[in-house]
Amino acid sequence: MPSEETEETPQELLAKLKAERQFLSERMRQHPPDRDHNEFTALFLQVGQLDIEIKKIIESVVPEQGHGELGQFTLKSSEGPDPLRKRKIK
C-alpha cells in the first residue's frame, strides 16, 4: 500500500480545522480559572491561529466574495446600522 498522502479538498481541510477548533474551544471553556493561565493562553492562541487558517481557506475557495462563510457576519457600511442591535438607549 503506497504511503503517499492524498491531497485534501478545501472542504475536507475546512471541516478538519473546524473540528479541531471546536475541540480546543471546548477545552478553553472547561479550563478552571484558578489553574495554569499559560495553558489557557496557549489554547487561546491555537484557536486564533486556526481561525486565520480557516479564513484563508474560505477566501481561497471563494475569492470573488472575499468572505465566504464569514460574509454573513460582515456588515457593509452602505447597509446602515446593525440590524441585530435592538437595544434602546434611555
PDB file of N, CA, C and O in Angstrom:
ATOM      1  N   MET A   1       0.843  -1.187   0.000  1.00  0.00           N
ATOM      2  CA  MET A   1       0.000   0.000   0.000  1.00  0.00           C
ATOM      3  C   MET A   1       0.886   1.248   0.000  1.00  0.00           C
ATOM      4  O   MET A   1       1.729   1.393   0.885  1.00  0.00           O
ATOM      5  N   PRO A   2       0.720   2.134  -0.952  1.00  0.00           N
ATOM      6  CA  PRO A   2       1.583   3.321  -1.013  1.00  0.00           C
ATOM      7  C   PRO A   2       1.317   4.259   0.160  1.00  0.00           C
ATOM      8  O   PRO A   2       0.187   4.394   0.629  1.00  0.00           O
ATOM      9  N   SER A   3       2.383   4.899   0.618  1.00  0.00           N
ATOM     10  CA  SER A   3       2.253   5.800   1.762  1.00  0.00           C
ATOM     11  C   SER A   3       2.110   7.251   1.324  1.00  0.00           C
ATOM     12  O   SER A   3       2.343   8.167   2.113  1.00  0.00           O
ATOM     13  N   GLU A   4       1.724   7.462   0.061  1.00  0.00           N
ATOM     14  CA  GLU A   4       1.537   8.828  -0.426  1.00  0.00           C
ATOM     15  C   GLU A   4       0.361   9.480   0.289  1.00  0.00           C
ATOM     16  O   GLU A   4      -0.665   8.851   0.549  1.00  0.00           O
ATOM     17  N   GLU A   5       0.540  10.742   0.594  1.00  0.00           N
ATOM     18  CA  GLU A   5      -0.565  11.482   1.201  1.00  0.00           C
ATOM     19  C   GLU A   5      -1.486  11.951   0.088  1.00  0.00           C
ATOM     20  O   GLU A   5      -1.039  12.505  -0.917  1.00  0.00           O
ATOM     21  N   THR A   6      -2.768  11.723   0.281  1.00  0.00           N
ATOM     22  CA  THR A   6      -3.718  12.217  -0.709  1.00  0.00           C
ATOM     23  C   THR A   6      -4.012  13.675  -0.405  1.00  0.00           C
ATOM     24  O   THR A   6      -4.126  14.071   0.755  1.00  0.00           O
ATOM     25  N   GLU A   7      -4.129  14.451  -1.442  1.00  0.00           N
ATOM     26  CA  GLU A   7      -4.420  15.878  -1.282  1.00  0.00           C
ATOM     27  C   GLU A   7      -5.844  16.051  -0.765  1.00  0.00           C
ATOM     28  O   GLU A   7      -6.794  15.530  -1.349  1.00  0.00           O
ATOM     29  N   GLU A   8      -5.980  16.782   0.329  1.00  0.00           N
ATOM     30  CA  GLU A   8      -7.315  17.032   0.877  1.00  0.00           C
ATOM     31  C   GLU A   8      -7.985  18.144   0.085  1.00  0.00           C
ATOM     32  O   GLU A   8      -7.340  19.108  -0.326  1.00  0.00           O
ATOM     33  N   THR A   9      -9.272  17.999  -0.118  1.00  0.00           N
ATOM     34  CA  THR A   9     -10.011  19.077  -0.765  1.00  0.00           C
ATOM     35  C   THR A   9     -10.152  20.206   0.251  1.00  0.00           C
ATOM     36  O   THR A   9     -10.056  19.967   1.455  1.00  0.00           O
ATOM     37  N   PRO A  10     -10.379  21.428  -0.215  1.00  0.00           N
ATOM     38  CA  PRO A  10     -10.569  22.533   0.730  1.00  0.00           C
ATOM     39  C   PRO A  10     -11.710  22.264   1.719  1.00  0.00           C
ATOM     40  O   PRO A  10     -11.632  22.656   2.884  1.00  0.00           O
ATOM     41  N   GLN A  11     -12.769  21.594   1.247  1.00  0.00           N
ATOM     42  CA  GLN A  11     -13.897  21.313   2.135  1.00  0.00           C
ATOM     43  C   GLN A  11     -13.494  20.345   3.241  1.00  0.00           C
ATOM     44  O   GLN A  11     -13.897  20.516   4.391  1.00  0.00           O
ATOM     45  N   GLU A  12     -12.693  19.322   2.898  1.00  0.00           N
ATOM     46  CA  GLU A  12     -12.236  18.360   3.905  1.00  0.00           C
ATOM     47  C   GLU A  12     -11.306  19.033   4.904  1.00  0.00           C
ATOM     48  O   GLU A  12     -11.415  18.817   6.111  1.00  0.00           O
ATOM     49  N   LEU A  13     -10.398  19.845   4.397  1.00  0.00           N
ATOM     50  CA  LEU A  13      -9.465  20.549   5.269  1.00  0.00           C
ATOM     51  C   LEU A  13     -10.216  21.518   6.179  1.00  0.00           C
ATOM     52  O   LEU A  13      -9.911  21.630   7.367  1.00  0.00           O
ATOM     53  N   LEU A  14     -11.195  22.210   5.615  1.00  0.00           N
ATOM     54  CA  LEU A  14     -12.002  23.148   6.391  1.00  0.00           C
ATOM     55  C   LEU A  14     -12.753  22.421   7.503  1.00  0.00           C
ATOM     56  O   LEU A  14     -12.792  22.890   8.640  1.00  0.00           O
ATOM     57  N   ALA A  15     -13.345  21.283   7.176  1.00  0.00           N
ATOM     58  CA  ALA A  15     -14.077  20.504   8.182  1.00  0.00           C
ATOM     59  C   ALA A  15     -13.139  20.032   9.286  1.00  0.00           C
ATOM     60  O   ALA A  15     -13.501  20.053  10.463  1.00  0.00           O
ATOM     61  N   LYS A  16     -11.937  19.607   8.909  1.00  0.00           N
ATOM     62  CA  LYS A  16     -10.959  19.137   9.891  1.00  0.00           C
ATOM     63  C   LYS A  16     -10.526  20.281  10.818  1.00  0.00           C
ATOM     64  O   LYS A  16     -10.451  20.106  12.035  1.00  0.00           O
ATOM     65  N   LEU A  17     -10.242  21.447  10.236  1.00  0.00           N
ATOM     66  CA  LEU A  17      -9.823  22.593  11.037  1.00  0.00           C
ATOM     67  C   LEU A  17     -10.940  23.063  11.963  1.00  0.00           C
ATOM     68  O   LEU A  17     -10.687  23.421  13.113  1.00  0.00           O
ATOM     69  N   LYS A  18     -12.181  23.062  11.461  1.00  0.00           N
ATOM     70  CA  LYS A  18     -13.311  23.480  12.293  1.00  0.00           C
ATOM     71  C   LYS A  18     -13.519  22.520  13.457  1.00  0.00           C
ATOM     72  O   LYS A  18     -13.837  22.946  14.567  1.00  0.00           O
ATOM     73  N   ALA A  19     -13.339  21.220  13.206  1.00  0.00           N
ATOM     74  CA  ALA A  19     -13.481  20.229  14.280  1.00  0.00           C
ATOM     75  C   ALA A  19     -12.393  20.434  15.332  1.00  0.00           C
ATOM     76  O   ALA A  19     -12.664  20.361  16.531  1.00  0.00           O
ATOM     77  N   GLU A  20     -11.166  20.690  14.885  1.00  0.00           N
ATOM     78  CA  GLU A  20     -10.069  20.930  15.820  1.00  0.00           C
ATOM     79  C   GLU A  20     -10.319  22.206  16.622  1.00  0.00           C
ATOM     80  O   GLU A  20     -10.056  22.254  17.823  1.00  0.00           O
ATOM     81  N   ARG A  21     -10.828  23.237  15.950  1.00  0.00           N
ATOM     82  CA  ARG A  21     -11.125  24.494  16.634  1.00  0.00           C
ATOM     83  C   ARG A  21     -12.209  24.284  17.691  1.00  0.00           C
ATOM     84  O   ARG A  21     -12.110  24.811  18.799  1.00  0.00           O
ATOM     85  N   GLN A  22     -13.243  23.513  17.345  1.00  0.00           N
ATOM     86  CA  GLN A  22     -14.325  23.232  18.288  1.00  0.00           C
ATOM     87  C   GLN A  22     -13.781  22.501  19.516  1.00  0.00           C
ATOM     88  O   GLN A  22     -14.160  22.809  20.646  1.00  0.00           O
ATOM     89  N   PHE A  23     -12.891  21.530  19.288  1.00  0.00           N
ATOM     90  CA  PHE A  23     -12.290  20.770  20.383  1.00  0.00           C
ATOM     91  C   PHE A  23     -11.497  21.695  21.310  1.00  0.00           C
ATOM     92  O   PHE A  23     -11.643  21.628  22.531  1.00  0.00           O
ATOM     93  N   LEU A  24     -10.657  22.558  20.726  1.00  0.00           N
ATOM     94  CA  LEU A  24      -9.850  23.472  21.539  1.00  0.00           C
ATOM     95  C   LEU A  24     -10.725  24.494  22.266  1.00  0.00           C
ATOM     96  O   LEU A  24     -10.445  24.849  23.411  1.00  0.00           O
ATOM     97  N   SER A  25     -11.776  24.962  21.609  1.00  0.00           N
ATOM     98  CA  SER A  25     -12.685  25.921  22.247  1.00  0.00           C
ATOM     99  C   SER A  25     -13.359  25.293  23.460  1.00  0.00           C
ATOM    100  O   SER A  25     -13.533  25.941  24.492  1.00  0.00           O
ATOM    101  N   GLU A  26     -13.734  24.032  23.324  1.00  0.00           N
ATOM    102  CA  GLU A  26     -14.373  23.332  24.442  1.00  0.00           C
ATOM    103  C   GLU A  26     -13.386  23.168  25.598  1.00  0.00           C
ATOM    104  O   GLU A  26     -13.763  23.313  26.761  1.00  0.00           O
ATOM    105  N   ARG A  27     -12.133  22.870  25.284  1.00  0.00           N
ATOM    106  CA  ARG A  27     -11.114  22.767  26.342  1.00  0.00           C
ATOM    107  C   ARG A  27     -10.926  24.114  27.038  1.00  0.00           C
ATOM    108  O   ARG A  27     -10.725  24.162  28.251  1.00  0.00           O
ATOM    109  N   MET A  28     -10.990  25.210  26.274  1.00  0.00           N
ATOM    110  CA  MET A  28     -10.867  26.542  26.880  1.00  0.00           C
ATOM    111  C   MET A  28     -12.018  26.801  27.838  1.00  0.00           C
ATOM    112  O   MET A  28     -11.814  27.312  28.939  1.00  0.00           O
ATOM    113  N   ARG A  29     -13.250  26.443  27.413  1.00  0.00           N
ATOM    114  CA  ARG A  29     -14.427  26.671  28.258  1.00  0.00           C
ATOM    115  C   ARG A  29     -14.344  25.886  29.561  1.00  0.00           C
ATOM    116  O   ARG A  29     -14.790  26.361  30.605  1.00  0.00           O
ATOM    117  N   GLN A  30     -13.772  24.682  29.498  1.00  0.00           N
ATOM    118  CA  GLN A  30     -13.717  23.825  30.676  1.00  0.00           C
ATOM    119  C   GLN A  30     -12.487  24.080  31.538  1.00  0.00           C
ATOM    120  O   GLN A  30     -12.343  23.468  32.596  1.00  0.00           O
ATOM    121  N   HIS A  31     -11.614  24.957  31.113  1.00  0.00           N
ATOM    122  CA  HIS A  31     -10.376  25.226  31.854  1.00  0.00           C
ATOM    123  C   HIS A  31     -10.704  25.945  33.155  1.00  0.00           C
ATOM    124  O   HIS A  31     -11.336  27.002  33.132  1.00  0.00           O
ATOM    125  N   PRO A  32     -10.285  25.388  34.291  1.00  0.00           N
ATOM    126  CA  PRO A  32     -10.572  26.049  35.575  1.00  0.00           C
ATOM    127  C   PRO A  32      -9.859  27.400  35.661  1.00  0.00           C
ATOM    128  O   PRO A  32      -8.676  27.493  35.332  1.00  0.00           O
ATOM    129  N   PRO A  33     -10.558  28.438  36.094  1.00  0.00           N
ATOM    130  CA  PRO A  33      -9.955  29.777  36.127  1.00  0.00           C
ATOM    131  C   PRO A  33      -8.789  29.900  37.108  1.00  0.00           C
ATOM    132  O   PRO A  33      -7.946  30.783  36.952  1.00  0.00           O
ATOM    133  N   ASP A  34      -8.730  29.033  38.109  1.00  0.00           N
ATOM    134  CA  ASP A  34      -7.670  29.143  39.115  1.00  0.00           C
ATOM    135  C   ASP A  34      -6.434  28.318  38.761  1.00  0.00           C
ATOM    136  O   ASP A  34      -5.507  28.221  39.566  1.00  0.00           O
ATOM    137  N   ARG A  35      -6.408  27.721  37.567  1.00  0.00           N
ATOM    138  CA  ARG A  35      -5.259  26.905  37.170  1.00  0.00           C
ATOM    139  C   ARG A  35      -4.345  27.667  36.232  1.00  0.00           C
ATOM    140  O   ARG A  35      -4.496  28.873  36.031  1.00  0.00           O
ATOM    141  N   ASP A  36      -3.403  26.950  35.667  1.00  0.00           N
ATOM    142  CA  ASP A  36      -2.337  27.496  34.829  1.00  0.00           C
ATOM    143  C   ASP A  36      -2.864  28.407  33.710  1.00  0.00           C
ATOM    144  O   ASP A  36      -3.516  27.952  32.771  1.00  0.00           O
ATOM    145  N   HIS A  37      -2.564  29.695  33.840  1.00  0.00           N
ATOM    146  CA  HIS A  37      -3.015  30.662  32.833  1.00  0.00           C
ATOM    147  C   HIS A  37      -2.245  30.505  31.523  1.00  0.00           C
ATOM    148  O   HIS A  37      -2.761  30.846  30.458  1.00  0.00           O
ATOM    149  N   ASN A  38      -1.013  29.992  31.593  1.00  0.00           N
ATOM    150  CA  ASN A  38      -0.236  29.784  30.368  1.00  0.00           C
ATOM    151  C   ASN A  38      -0.896  28.743  29.471  1.00  0.00           C
ATOM    152  O   ASN A  38      -0.877  28.870  28.247  1.00  0.00           O
ATOM    153  N   GLU A  39      -1.479  27.716  30.082  1.00  0.00           N
ATOM    154  CA  GLU A  39      -2.171  26.688  29.304  1.00  0.00           C
ATOM    155  C   GLU A  39      -3.370  27.298  28.580  1.00  0.00           C
ATOM    156  O   GLU A  39      -3.602  27.017  27.404  1.00  0.00           O
ATOM    157  N   PHE A  40      -4.129  28.134  29.290  1.00  0.00           N
ATOM    158  CA  PHE A  40      -5.293  28.786  28.685  1.00  0.00           C
ATOM    159  C   PHE A  40      -4.855  29.695  27.538  1.00  0.00           C
ATOM    160  O   PHE A  40      -5.474  29.705  26.474  1.00  0.00           O
ATOM    161  N   THR A  41      -3.786  30.457  27.760  1.00  0.00           N
ATOM    162  CA  THR A  41      -3.281  31.361  26.726  1.00  0.00           C
ATOM    163  C   THR A  41      -2.839  30.579  25.491  1.00  0.00           C
ATOM    164  O   THR A  41      -3.080  31.007  24.362  1.00  0.00           O
ATOM    165  N   ALA A  42      -2.195  29.439  25.707  1.00  0.00           N
ATOM    166  CA  ALA A  42      -1.763  28.605  24.580  1.00  0.00           C
ATOM    167  C   ALA A  42      -2.972  28.115  23.783  1.00  0.00           C
ATOM    168  O   ALA A  42      -2.947  28.120  22.552  1.00  0.00           O
ATOM    169  N   LEU A  43      -4.023  27.695  24.476  1.00  0.00           N
ATOM    170  CA  LEU A  43      -5.244  27.254  23.797  1.00  0.00           C
ATOM    171  C   LEU A  43      -5.855  28.406  23.011  1.00  0.00           C
ATOM    172  O   LEU A  43      -6.275  28.238  21.866  1.00  0.00           O
ATOM    173  N   PHE A  44      -5.899  29.580  23.639  1.00  0.00           N
ATOM    174  CA  PHE A  44      -6.462  30.773  23.000  1.00  0.00           C
ATOM    175  C   PHE A  44      -5.711  31.102  21.707  1.00  0.00           C
ATOM    176  O   PHE A  44      -6.325  31.405  20.684  1.00  0.00           O
ATOM    177  N   LEU A  45      -4.380  31.039  21.766  1.00  0.00           N
ATOM    178  CA  LEU A  45      -3.571  31.345  20.588  1.00  0.00           C
ATOM    179  C   LEU A  45      -3.753  30.293  19.494  1.00  0.00           C
ATOM    180  O   LEU A  45      -3.760  30.624  18.309  1.00  0.00           O
ATOM    181  N   GLN A  46      -3.899  29.024  19.888  1.00  0.00           N
ATOM    182  CA  GLN A  46      -4.132  27.967  18.900  1.00  0.00           C
ATOM    183  C   GLN A  46      -5.462  28.184  18.184  1.00  0.00           C
ATOM    184  O   GLN A  46      -5.551  28.011  16.968  1.00  0.00           O
ATOM    185  N   VAL A  47      -6.489  28.560  18.933  1.00  0.00           N
ATOM    186  CA  VAL A  47      -7.797  28.818  18.328  1.00  0.00           C
ATOM    187  C   VAL A  47      -7.697  29.997  17.361  1.00  0.00           C
ATOM    188  O   VAL A  47      -8.263  29.954  16.269  1.00  0.00           O
ATOM    189  N   GLY A  48      -6.988  31.036  17.756  1.00  0.00           N
ATOM    190  CA  GLY A  48      -6.803  32.191  16.878  1.00  0.00           C
ATOM    191  C   GLY A  48      -6.075  31.825  15.597  1.00  0.00           C
ATOM    192  O   GLY A  48      -6.430  32.302  14.520  1.00  0.00           O
ATOM    193  N   GLN A  49      -5.053  30.977  15.710  1.00  0.00           N
ATOM    194  CA  GLN A  49      -4.313  30.540  14.527  1.00  0.00           C
ATOM    195  C   GLN A  49      -5.210  29.712  13.610  1.00  0.00           C
ATOM    196  O   GLN A  49      -5.141  29.844  12.388  1.00  0.00           O
ATOM    197  N   LEU A  50      -6.050  28.862  14.194  1.00  0.00           N
ATOM    198  CA  LEU A  50      -6.983  28.069  13.387  1.00  0.00           C
ATOM    199  C   LEU A  50      -7.982  28.976  12.680  1.00  0.00           C
ATOM    200  O   LEU A  50      -8.339  28.730  11.528  1.00  0.00           O
ATOM    201  N   ASP A  51      -8.437  30.031  13.370  1.00  0.00           N
ATOM    202  CA  ASP A  51      -9.351  30.989  12.739  1.00  0.00           C
ATOM    203  C   ASP A  51      -8.715  31.609  11.496  1.00  0.00           C
ATOM    204  O   ASP A  51      -9.374  31.771  10.468  1.00  0.00           O
ATOM    205  N   ILE A  52      -7.434  31.952  11.598  1.00  0.00           N
ATOM    206  CA  ILE A  52      -6.725  32.547  10.466  1.00  0.00           C
ATOM    207  C   ILE A  52      -6.635  31.544   9.317  1.00  0.00           C
ATOM    208  O   ILE A  52      -6.876  31.899   8.163  1.00  0.00           O
ATOM    209  N   GLU A  53      -6.287  30.287   9.631  1.00  0.00           N
ATOM    210  CA  GLU A  53      -6.180  29.261   8.592  1.00  0.00           C
ATOM    211  C   GLU A  53      -7.534  29.005   7.935  1.00  0.00           C
ATOM    212  O   GLU A  53      -7.616  28.859   6.716  1.00  0.00           O
ATOM    213  N   ILE A  54      -8.596  28.951   8.741  1.00  0.00           N
ATOM    214  CA  ILE A  54      -9.944  28.729   8.215  1.00  0.00           C
ATOM    215  C   ILE A  54     -10.330  29.869   7.279  1.00  0.00           C
ATOM    216  O   ILE A  54     -10.882  29.636   6.204  1.00  0.00           O
ATOM    217  N   LYS A  55     -10.038  31.101   7.690  1.00  0.00           N
ATOM    218  CA  LYS A  55     -10.375  32.263   6.863  1.00  0.00           C
ATOM    219  C   LYS A  55      -9.613  32.230   5.541  1.00  0.00           C
ATOM    220  O   LYS A  55     -10.174  32.558   4.495  1.00  0.00           O
ATOM    221  N   LYS A  56      -8.334  31.836   5.580  1.00  0.00           N
ATOM    222  CA  LYS A  56      -7.536  31.756   4.352  1.00  0.00           C
ATOM    223  C   LYS A  56      -8.125  30.734   3.392  1.00  0.00           C
ATOM    224  O   LYS A  56      -8.189  30.974   2.186  1.00  0.00           O
ATOM    225  N   ILE A  57      -8.557  29.589   3.926  1.00  0.00           N
ATOM    226  CA  ILE A  57      -9.141  28.551   3.070  1.00  0.00           C
ATOM    227  C   ILE A  57     -10.432  29.054   2.450  1.00  0.00           C
ATOM    228  O   ILE A  57     -10.662  28.881   1.254  1.00  0.00           O
ATOM    229  N   ILE A  58     -11.270  29.674   3.262  1.00  0.00           N
ATOM    230  CA  ILE A  58     -12.548  30.191   2.758  1.00  0.00           C
ATOM    231  C   ILE A  58     -12.301  31.225   1.665  1.00  0.00           C
ATOM    232  O   ILE A  58     -12.959  31.200   0.625  1.00  0.00           O
ATOM    233  N   GLU A  59     -11.359  32.128   1.896  1.00  0.00           N
ATOM    234  CA  GLU A  59     -11.075  33.162   0.904  1.00  0.00           C
ATOM    235  C   GLU A  59     -10.446  32.583  -0.357  1.00  0.00           C
ATOM    236  O   GLU A  59     -10.653  33.119  -1.446  1.00  0.00           O
ATOM    237  N   SER A  60      -9.681  31.499  -0.232  1.00  0.00           N
ATOM    238  CA  SER A  60      -9.076  30.901  -1.424  1.00  0.00           C
ATOM    239  C   SER A  60     -10.116  30.161  -2.260  1.00  0.00           C
ATOM    240  O   SER A  60      -9.979  30.063  -3.479  1.00  0.00           O
ATOM    241  N   VAL A  61     -11.147  29.645  -1.612  1.00  0.00           N
ATOM    242  CA  VAL A  61     -12.201  28.925  -2.327  1.00  0.00           C
ATOM    243  C   VAL A  61     -13.197  29.898  -2.941  1.00  0.00           C
ATOM    244  O   VAL A  61     -13.702  29.659  -4.037  1.00  0.00           O
ATOM    245  N   VAL A  62     -13.483  30.992  -2.246  1.00  0.00           N
ATOM    246  CA  VAL A  62     -14.483  31.958  -2.705  1.00  0.00           C
ATOM    247  C   VAL A  62     -13.830  33.338  -2.802  1.00  0.00           C
ATOM    248  O   VAL A  62     -14.197  34.237  -2.045  1.00  0.00           O
ATOM    249  N   PRO A  63     -12.869  33.528  -3.718  1.00  0.00           N
ATOM    250  CA  PRO A  63     -12.164  34.806  -3.771  1.00  0.00           C
ATOM    251  C   PRO A  63     -13.024  35.973  -4.239  1.00  0.00           C
ATOM    252  O   PRO A  63     -12.777  37.112  -3.844  1.00  0.00           O
ATOM    253  N   GLU A  64     -14.038  35.709  -5.081  1.00  0.00           N
ATOM    254  CA  GLU A  64     -14.835  36.822  -5.597  1.00  0.00           C
ATOM    255  C   GLU A  64     -15.685  37.468  -4.508  1.00  0.00           C
ATOM    256  O   GLU A  64     -15.962  38.665  -4.577  1.00  0.00           O
ATOM    257  N   GLN A  65     -16.101  36.701  -3.510  1.00  0.00           N
ATOM    258  CA  GLN A  65     -16.871  37.280  -2.413  1.00  0.00           C
ATOM    259  C   GLN A  65     -15.948  37.781  -1.312  1.00  0.00           C
ATOM    260  O   GLN A  65     -16.283  38.720  -0.591  1.00  0.00           O
ATOM    261  N   GLY A  66     -14.796  37.157  -1.189  1.00  0.00           N
ATOM    262  CA  GLY A  66     -13.811  37.611  -0.228  1.00  0.00           C
ATOM    263  C   GLY A  66     -14.046  37.133   1.185  1.00  0.00           C
ATOM    264  O   GLY A  66     -13.100  37.043   1.968  1.00  0.00           O
ATOM    265  N   HIS A  67     -15.283  36.824   1.533  1.00  0.00           N
ATOM    266  CA  HIS A  67     -15.554  36.449   2.916  1.00  0.00           C
ATOM    267  C   HIS A  67     -16.121  35.044   3.048  1.00  0.00           C
ATOM    268  O   HIS A  67     -16.053  34.462   4.130  1.00  0.00           O
ATOM    269  N   GLY A  68     -16.672  34.486   1.989  1.00  0.00           N
ATOM    270  CA  GLY A  68     -17.225  33.145   2.060  1.00  0.00           C
ATOM    271  C   GLY A  68     -18.240  33.022   3.177  1.00  0.00           C
ATOM    272  O   GLY A  68     -19.165  33.828   3.273  1.00  0.00           O
ATOM    273  N   GLU A  69     -18.069  32.017   4.021  1.00  0.00           N
ATOM    274  CA  GLU A  69     -18.985  31.799   5.137  1.00  0.00           C
ATOM    275  C   GLU A  69     -18.983  32.977   6.110  1.00  0.00           C
ATOM    276  O   GLU A  69     -19.992  33.274   6.751  1.00  0.00           O
ATOM    277  N   LEU A  70     -17.838  33.636   6.205  1.00  0.00           N
ATOM    278  CA  LEU A  70     -17.739  34.746   7.150  1.00  0.00           C
ATOM    279  C   LEU A  70     -18.522  35.962   6.676  1.00  0.00           C
ATOM    280  O   LEU A  70     -18.794  36.865   7.466  1.00  0.00           O
ATOM    281  N   GLY A  71     -18.889  35.999   5.389  1.00  0.00           N
ATOM    282  CA  GLY A  71     -19.598  37.141   4.827  1.00  0.00           C
ATOM    283  C   GLY A  71     -20.918  37.416   5.495  1.00  0.00           C
ATOM    284  O   GLY A  71     -21.372  38.560   5.524  1.00  0.00           O
ATOM    285  N   GLN A  72     -21.548  36.384   6.038  1.00  0.00           N
ATOM    286  CA  GLN A  72     -22.832  36.598   6.689  1.00  0.00           C
ATOM    287  C   GLN A  72     -22.700  37.461   7.940  1.00  0.00           C
ATOM    288  O   GLN A  72     -23.685  38.028   8.414  1.00  0.00           O
ATOM    289  N   PHE A  73     -21.482  37.560   8.475  1.00  0.00           N
ATOM    290  CA  PHE A  73     -21.273  38.358   9.673  1.00  0.00           C
ATOM    291  C   PHE A  73     -20.714  39.736   9.357  1.00  0.00           C
ATOM    292  O   PHE A  73     -20.525  40.554  10.258  1.00  0.00           O
ATOM    293  N   THR A  74     -20.449  39.998   8.083  1.00  0.00           N
ATOM    294  CA  THR A  74     -19.841  41.256   7.689  1.00  0.00           C
ATOM    295  C   THR A  74     -20.932  42.265   7.349  1.00  0.00           C
ATOM    296  O   THR A  74     -21.808  41.992   6.528  1.00  0.00           O
ATOM    297  N   LEU A  75     -20.873  43.408   7.973  1.00  0.00           N
ATOM    298  CA  LEU A  75     -21.853  44.458   7.714  1.00  0.00           C
ATOM    299  C   LEU A  75     -21.191  45.518   6.841  1.00  0.00           C
ATOM    300  O   LEU A  75     -20.184  46.110   7.229  1.00  0.00           O
ATOM    301  N   LYS A  76     -21.750  45.752   5.683  1.00  0.00           N
ATOM    302  CA  LYS A  76     -21.216  46.790   4.812  1.00  0.00           C
ATOM    303  C   LYS A  76     -21.741  48.136   5.297  1.00  0.00           C
ATOM    304  O   LYS A  76     -22.873  48.234   5.769  1.00  0.00           O
ATOM    305  N   SER A  77     -20.922  49.162   5.182  1.00  0.00           N
ATOM    306  CA  SER A  77     -21.324  50.478   5.681  1.00  0.00           C
ATOM    307  C   SER A  77     -22.555  51.005   4.949  1.00  0.00           C
ATOM    308  O   SER A  77     -23.294  51.822   5.498  1.00  0.00           O
ATOM    309  N   SER A  78     -22.785  50.550   3.721  1.00  0.00           N
ATOM    310  CA  SER A  78     -23.940  51.031   2.966  1.00  0.00           C
ATOM    311  C   SER A  78     -25.252  50.424   3.458  1.00  0.00           C
ATOM    312  O   SER A  78     -26.330  50.868   3.061  1.00  0.00           O
ATOM    313  N   GLU A  79     -25.165  49.410   4.319  1.00  0.00           N
ATOM    314  CA  GLU A  79     -26.369  48.756   4.816  1.00  0.00           C
ATOM    315  C   GLU A  79     -26.992  49.486   6.003  1.00  0.00           C
ATOM    316  O   GLU A  79     -28.090  49.136   6.438  1.00  0.00           O
ATOM    317  N   GLY A  80     -26.316  50.474   6.518  1.00  0.00           N
ATOM    318  CA  GLY A  80     -26.866  51.215   7.641  1.00  0.00           C
ATOM    319  C   GLY A  80     -26.511  50.587   8.976  1.00  0.00           C
ATOM    320  O   GLY A  80     -25.544  49.832   9.070  1.00  0.00           O
ATOM    321  N   PRO A  81     -27.296  50.897  10.023  1.00  0.00           N
ATOM    322  CA  PRO A  81     -26.975  50.396  11.356  1.00  0.00           C
ATOM    323  C   PRO A  81     -27.129  48.878  11.440  1.00  0.00           C
ATOM    324  O   PRO A  81     -27.798  48.260  10.613  1.00  0.00           O
ATOM    325  N   ASP A  82     -26.508  48.305  12.437  1.00  0.00           N
ATOM    326  CA  ASP A  82     -26.535  46.860  12.651  1.00  0.00           C
ATOM    327  C   ASP A  82     -27.966  46.399  12.902  1.00  0.00           C
ATOM    328  O   ASP A  82     -28.577  46.821  13.883  1.00  0.00           O
ATOM    329  N   PRO A  83     -28.519  45.539  12.036  1.00  0.00           N
ATOM    330  CA  PRO A  83     -29.909  45.104  12.207  1.00  0.00           C
ATOM    331  C   PRO A  83     -30.112  44.218  13.435  1.00  0.00           C
ATOM    332  O   PRO A  83     -31.243  44.048  13.892  1.00  0.00           O
ATOM    333  N   LEU A  84     -29.025  43.651  13.975  1.00  0.00           N
ATOM    334  CA  LEU A  84     -29.155  42.790  15.148  1.00  0.00           C
ATOM    335  C   LEU A  84     -29.208  43.585  16.451  1.00  0.00           C
ATOM    336  O   LEU A  84     -29.608  43.059  17.489  1.00  0.00           O
ATOM    337  N   ARG A  85     -28.808  44.837  16.394  1.00  0.00           N
ATOM    338  CA  ARG A  85     -28.793  45.649  17.609  1.00  0.00           C
ATOM    339  C   ARG A  85     -30.183  46.223  17.831  1.00  0.00           C
ATOM    340  O   ARG A  85     -30.658  47.040  17.042  1.00  0.00           O
ATOM    341  N   LYS A  86     -30.829  45.797  18.899  1.00  0.00           N
ATOM    342  CA  LYS A  86     -32.191  46.249  19.171  1.00  0.00           C
ATOM    343  C   LYS A  86     -32.296  46.912  20.537  1.00  0.00           C
ATOM    344  O   LYS A  86     -33.394  47.135  21.048  1.00  0.00           O
ATOM    345  N   ARG A  87     -31.148  47.222  21.119  1.00  0.00           N
ATOM    346  CA  ARG A  87     -31.177  47.860  22.431  1.00  0.00           C
ATOM    347  C   ARG A  87     -31.659  49.294  22.300  1.00  0.00           C
ATOM    348  O   ARG A  87     -31.277  50.015  21.378  1.00  0.00           O
ATOM    349  N   LYS A  88     -32.489  49.686  23.224  1.00  0.00           N
ATOM    350  CA  LYS A  88     -32.949  51.077  23.247  1.00  0.00           C
ATOM    351  C   LYS A  88     -32.173  51.809  24.328  1.00  0.00           C
ATOM    352  O   LYS A  88     -32.054  51.332  25.457  1.00  0.00           O
ATOM    353  N   ILE A  89     -31.659  52.948  23.978  1.00  0.00           N
ATOM    354  CA  ILE A  89     -30.916  53.758  24.936  1.00  0.00           C
ATOM    355  C   ILE A  89     -31.880  54.754  25.549  1.00  0.00           C
ATOM    356  O   ILE A  89     -32.531  55.524  24.843  1.00  0.00           O
ATOM    357  N   LYS A  90     -31.966  54.730  26.878  1.00  0.00           N
ATOM    358  CA  LYS A  90     -32.898  55.639  27.566  1.00  0.00           C
ATOM    359  C   LYS A  90     -32.159  56.783  28.191  1.00  0.00           C
ATOM    360  O   LYS A  90     -32.775  57.649  28.812  1.00  0.00           O
TER     361      LYS A  90
END
